[in-house]
Amino acid sequence: MAVLLLIAFVRPAKPFVMLVVLALSLCWSIGLTTLVVGHLSLFSIMFISIVIGIGINYGIYFLFRYEEELFLGRTLREALETTARRSGPGTLLGAVTAAGTFYVLMATEFRGLQELGFIAGTAILFAWLAMMTVFPATLVLMDRRHADRPRGTMPRAMALESIHVPFVERLTFYPKTVLICAGLLTAVSALALGRVHAEPLGQAVERLADAEEADRDDRHPAVPGGDRGLRAGDQHRHYRCRPSLRLQS
């Protein structure tokens, strides 16, 4: 991900700060998880990869639009205000939609999926909040040179006409070819769809529950020589509650 951001933005400073802000939002999520849930299970720990993949998008949208506004000749304050006003509502809608898809998991009966839905959905909202508040604050500190527009300069809107993406422009000259290729790929994918066998939801949940139980057993192995099937903590409680036996002569 860092390499892709470096290729897209050329300069490494702002993408690095974006990743730091995303990590900050993950800290918020883990803190809330500690207060509300109290633990991270085998399922809920997956929220980290989910938030990294989805939450970084809000920073990318903001930074691209912000750089565009600076390119047009706006001052730092104007660029931030325009970016927040025009990109904020759309990214908020995307964040709420993405969070809602995970909150739906809270309606399931399996506790692991309930925790994953709550934690992942809340973490996505935190990621959006961090990218709309903390990230712009860091941009203010990094781009102080754009605070004021020099006198006599005009916005460089006309310079946008000189920006070309040859590959994309070439595709626009062959719309029929693009549609035919897309149709062929869709047809091949549809033929392969019949070979995909989905596992029933009940079996999938049971298999994941067994995996979580096995992971719990690995963290709390049975004591050698103790009661069979009892973990260390359970065995200690078992023997503590067992009445003492005396030998009779």
JOPE-V205741 format. One record per backbone hydrogen bond with DSSP energy under -0.5 kcal/mol. NH is the residue of the N-H (numbers start at 1). CO is the residue of the C=O. If there is no record, write none. Layout:
BEGIN
{{NH & CO} {NH & CO}}
END
This chain:
BEGIN
{{5 & 1} {6 & 2} {7 & 3} {8 & 4} {9 & 5} {10 & 6} {11 & 9} {15 & 11} {16 & 12} {17 & 13} {18 & 14} {19 & 15} {20 & 16} {21 & 17} {22 & 18} {23 & 19} {24 & 20} {25 & 21} {26 & 22} {27 & 23} {28 & 24} {29 & 25} {30 & 26} {31 & 27} {32 & 28} {33 & 29} {34 & 30} {35 & 31} {36 & 32} {37 & 33} {38 & 33} {45 & 41} {46 & 43} {47 & 44} {48 & 45} {50 & 46} {51 & 47} {52 & 48} {53 & 49} {54 & 50} {55 & 51} {56 & 51} {56 & 52} {57 & 54} {58 & 54} {58 & 55} {59 & 55} {60 & 56} {61 & 57} {62 & 58} {63 & 59} {64 & 60} {65 & 61} {66 & 62} {67 & 63} {68 & 64} {69 & 65} {70 & 66} {71 & 67} {72 & 68} {73 & 70} {74 & 69} {76 & 146} {79 & 75} {80 & 76} {81 & 77} {82 & 78} {83 & 79} {84 & 80} {85 & 81} {86 & 82} {87 & 83} {88 & 83} {88 & 84} {91 & 87} {92 & 88} {93 & 89} {94 & 90} {95 & 91} {96 & 92} {97 & 93} {98 & 94} {99 & 95} {100 & 96} {101 & 97} {102 & 98} {102 & 99} {103 & 99} {104 & 100} {105 & 102} {106 & 103} {107 & 104} {108 & 105} {114 & 110} {115 & 111} {116 & 112} {117 & 113} {118 & 114} {119 & 115} {120 & 116} {121 & 117} {122 & 118} {123 & 119} {124 & 120} {125 & 121} {126 & 122} {127 & 123} {128 & 124} {129 & 125} {130 & 126} {131 & 127} {132 & 128} {133 & 129} {134 & 130} {135 & 130} {137 & 133} {138 & 134} {139 & 135} {140 & 136} {141 & 137} {142 & 138} {143 & 139} {146 & 143} {147 & 144} {153 & 150} {156 & 71} {157 & 155} {159 & 156} {160 & 157} {161 & 158} {162 & 159} {163 & 160} {164 & 162} {166 & 164} {169 & 165} {170 & 166} {171 & 167} {172 & 168} {173 & 170} {174 & 171} {178 & 174} {179 & 175} {180 & 176} {181 & 177} {182 & 178} {183 & 179} {184 & 180} {185 & 181} {186 & 182} {187 & 183} {188 & 184} {189 & 185} {190 & 186} {191 & 187} {192 & 188} {193 & 189} {194 & 190} {194 & 191} {195 & 192} {196 & 193} {197 & 195} {198 & 196} {204 & 200} {205 & 201} {206 & 202} {207 & 203} {208 & 204} {209 & 205} {210 & 206} {211 & 207} {212 & 208} {213 & 209} {214 & 210} {215 & 211} {216 & 212} {217 & 213} {218 & 214} {219 & 215} {220 & 216} {223 & 230} {226 & 223} {230 & 227} {232 & 221} {235 & 231} {236 & 232} {237 & 233} {238 & 234} {239 & 235} {240 & 236} {241 & 237} {242 & 238}}
END
